[in-house]
Amino acid sequence: MGDLFVWLIAFFILIALLVIVIFQLMALADLEFDYINPYDSSSRINKVILPEYITEGVLCLFFLITGHWCMSLLCIPYLYYNVRLYTQRQHLVDVTEIFNMLSWEKKQRLFKLGYLIVLLFLSIFWMILTALEDSDYD
Amino acid sequence: MGTENPGRPNPVTGSPFAAAPPPTATPFSAFGPVVGSEASGFRPPAQPPQNTMLSMSSGSVAVSQASGFRPNNPPSRFNDPSLTSSSTAYAPPASGPPFQRYPTPQFPSVHQAPPISQPPFQPPAGQLPSLTSFHLQPQVPVVPMGSPPSRLNAPQLSSDSSSSASRMNFQPSLPHMDSSYSAARATLQPALPGYVKQANAISQASPLTPVQAQQGSYAAPTPPPPPPFLPQQGGFAQPPPVGTLFGLHSRDQIQQLGSAPPIGGIQGLAEDFSSLSLGSVLGSIDSGLDPKALPRPLDSDVEPNSLGDSYTMNCNPRFLRLTTSAIPSSQSLLSRWHFPLGAIVCPLAKAPDGEKIPVINFVSTGIIRCRRCRTYVNPYVTFTDSGRKWCCNICALLNEVPGDYFAQLDATGRRIDLDQRPELTNGSVEFVAPTEYMVRPPMPPLYFFLIDVSVSAVRSVWLLQSGFLLDMIHEVLCRNYGECFRYVAHDNKDSLDMVFIREMVVAQTIKSCLDELPGYPRTQVGFITFDSTIHFYNMKSSLMQPQMMVVSDLDDVFVPLPDDLLVNLSESRSVVEAFLDSLPSMFQENVNVESALGPAVKATFMVMSQLGGKLLIFQNTLPSLGVGRLKLRGDDPRVYGTDKEHALRIPEDLFYKNMAAECTKYQIGVNVYTFSDKYTDIASLGALAKYSGGQIYYYPSFQSATHGEKLRHELARDLTRETAWEAVMRIRCGKGVRFTSYHGNFMLRSTDLLALPAVDCDKAYGAQLSLEETLLTSKTVYFQVVLLYTASCGERRIRIHTAAVPVVADLGEMYRHADTGAIVSLFARLAIEKSLSYKLEDARSSVQLRIVKALREYRNLYAMQHRLGGRMIYPEPLKFLPLYGLALCKSAALRGGYADVQLDDRCAAGFTMMALPVKAMLKLLYPSLIRVDEYLLKPSAQANGFENIMKRLPLTIESLDSRGLYVYDDGFRFVVWFGRMFSPDAAMNLLGQDAAVEFSKVALGKHETEMSRKLMELLKKLRDSDPSYYQLCNLVRQGEQPREGHLLLTNLVEDQIGGASGYSDWMVQIHRQVQQSA
């Protein structure tokens, strides 16, 4: 039963991450189509970048302490990437260069999005599996 | 060719026989409708009716132009199937008709061969026969015939008899051609005696022969007799690649014969490409390449005018220069053009002498713009529906003409009021913008001075410096706004130099005062000084003395007084003056070594954010306190050559970038003046200027005695030049193309909108184009540069530059219309940007690589046909490109590694180059070197004037004669080089007693001798040619190391310096790489 909760929580964390990444992508798309100016766009994005990194870190740690090594391992590349950006101080969007970096920023976030979706499916799969096992057990 | 461009209207041919004019001609009709009188002279009578739809041109000439290029007026016959193959095209009109038609108005489309100063290449006299029979590539015969390997077909004056003979041959044909078209065939015969038979045969017997013959002429290296151009004029479509080549040239040739001075005819021959014999011994360094024969831009920059000829209503190239004046029609073509495709835009460039940009006020009608794409009305829009509608040239939308703007069209489709509508005839205009174009009332001109008063390490220097600086602001401000004389006189405590300066500046200043009078009563100024604290000055007009307020809380900066920190100069004049008088003495005793630049900038931002304006920061040391403090990260030799190298050149602290972004948002432009003799992290400080549209002035080891004049001049220029406030710039262009990236000092506000808080005539911006569609259907692409700004007088204005460029389907054509200056400027910007994220080495090699790729592509176009085996070939317009590429790699921004240029110098050079207009950029890359001793020593030099002396020498050490005196001028400084054997008497004359002292301490002053006076006049003349920077004079003796080395020798770009190769090596290197996979 506990395992099911673990997967449920992981599921919600992943959803939160997805929302954050999609939000950033939307801000970038808006910028590209000239709906908002670079100042607003970058400040919106920069506001959620640290929460995104922290949430991702929490997810990884959460898998680790609940004993789901595999999932934890799967989360590590993402986390490593984030940490690297952070230590190079390149994690924030630079308002002055945002237009030159636009395609790169978008690509990066689309990759993250895909990555998260894979993780999401995996955790749903595990959740269902656990649920079925639980019911079998019962 | 014909098959390649089935969709291309052939504008010129009006008669039913139009079926097969050489389709190759179409791209070139670009050249066509050039010059009024000449063109009309050639026009066949059948022409006018065709043009009835065209409206706004100023004469019959422009009409024909319009017919040539207007995409919405495509004559139907261009789809004629007969275009597709020459044989079908010619079968029917086997005899007369095509020839009667052949002198169509394309003829007049004289490629008004601008008498370029480099005459064409010429074959040796003995090869004349091949020249005449093989008109197009005189070089071709040369090569296979085994001319000496070292021989270079370098530009030389066509004085030998052979050329004039051939010229004579052609010339007589002209009068006939333009007088009687129907008889053209006949008249040509006498004109070209050698070809009479051929011509007859062609026109009468078998139309196929000439084509075959022609092909034959390409297959075989020995040119067969048939004259390739005759049949073509007759209207034969050529087999694709060959045809292109010949089509152009034969026509050009005739045209030039027709219009240009006789020499033009030969010029046309060689225009296609140039070649350079690099000899067979490629491996060795002296490869038989004669260094003297290499092309050098010794005649300074020639602005491209091939377009100016055909599109007379284009704006002047100094406002907008495209890297090639021929837009590729497809993606695949673009990918074979390895140079950047783009433009250098200088929206506020000084109008050419004698011209003035008309200012138009649409009071009653409102500004006329396209409903859909928002293009402004320009000379290329067409009026239809008897003047009730106008068709946007960029998006082809039909717009209603507002009632008040309506005017009838005359028979040729022109508006009858064209003479009163400068916006319909001028490529550059200014509109007065109504209130819709303002988000707030136009701001007043506002100057804010942020002055570092901390004690820099060398205190004595600073004292001088600071006092000097303030004096100067004082002087400049006062001069700027009125009472010039008083302050110049009052401030004239310097020596004789001052008199010189004063004379020069006063005249300028009076003028600028007149210009700026409208802005005068509104001008606002403010001052903040800082060391470890920030000092605000209340300069309310009711006060007698300014009040100083000190804020020492750097973490949470606040402005102690809401108003009165920014005051109106005219109201608070006396207080401002009192302040400036007392300021130098105020901080004389200052012992504070800290500098809190970051907080001070923040404070200034708070004061200025209401209005915006120009912020001038004077910084002595590395900012050491508060937010934005910088480390002495210094220049580390170990980092060079590693992946971390670029980090030195990018801002260390994001504070400056973000601050600049904020400043731009609130319309504040920042100019940074730095004076330190030690590391000041220009890379970080420069970001402040870069992203707010400003610029960096860097005076390393500033000494007021020597650098004073330079600062004085440049500061005065900064304050007095025509400045556009709160500006935004956008470049619109026709369907299918799009500007994708911009390079320079500005911030992008949206994908294509450049925010420029304070922009002036010395700033240029680079932009790169890309094609959005795989195939362009239009025949012409239009560009419209629009700068919306507030003039100093408080009027909101829109400055508009419009240009039209033909679309071509042929790579050779793109190369032919290439513009070295623009390409080099764009290259420089790209390379400098690259050096911010990669190693210098990478930036340099990318320049080289692109040149190699482009030349290789070009070679593939021509080498096969012409057996140019071991020769280097390049397009004529790009003959200087390799040299400029080399110079770029050796420029201060990209040169060498750690030891070659100090980091701050490098960064400052990079920031400066990002903003330079084309002309200044070329001058910086390939400075002029002039020998002056003869001129100075000659007693009566007045007679031969300056022109003779201004002969530029190749930048190599061999140009320096130890008996001579040379002036080196790169637009930023002079180096006066004294040869070792230069007469001591003359040196004495020039320098007075100083001649014996070490030159590093000597300033060139005016002495009471004729020679000295002449030298000063000469330098003044040189300075006047480009006033944007002041060239400070450095004196150096031959052999005086290390000064000679770093002042002059490293800048002789043609020599081998350090690890970089010399010019001839570089050419060999490029040639070898071109050949490697050619």
HADDOCK unambig.tbl for C-alpha pairs under 7 A between the chains (distance, minus, plus):
assign (segid A and resid 32 and name CA) (segid B and resid 751 and name CA) 6.64 0.50 0.50
assign (segid A and resid 34 and name CA) (segid B and resid 750 and name CA) 6.04 0.50 0.50
assign (segid A and resid 37 and name CA) (segid B and resid 749 and name CA) 6.40 0.50 0.50
assign (segid A and resid 37 and name CA) (segid B and resid 750 and name CA) 6.39 0.50 0.50
assign (segid A and resid 38 and name CA) (segid B and resid 749 and name CA) 6.40 0.50 0.50
assign (segid A and resid 38 and name CA) (segid B and resid 750 and name CA) 6.93 0.50 0.50
assign (segid A and resid 96 and name CA) (segid B and resid 657 and name CA) 6.83 0.50 0.50
assign (segid A and resid 96 and name CA) (segid B and resid 661 and name CA) 6.13 0.50 0.50
assign (segid A and resid 96 and name CA) (segid B and resid 691 and name CA) 6.73 0.50 0.50
assign (segid A and resid 96 and name CA) (segid B and resid 747 and name CA) 6.23 0.50 0.50
assign (segid A and resid 99 and name CA) (segid B and resid 751 and name CA) 6.52 0.50 0.50
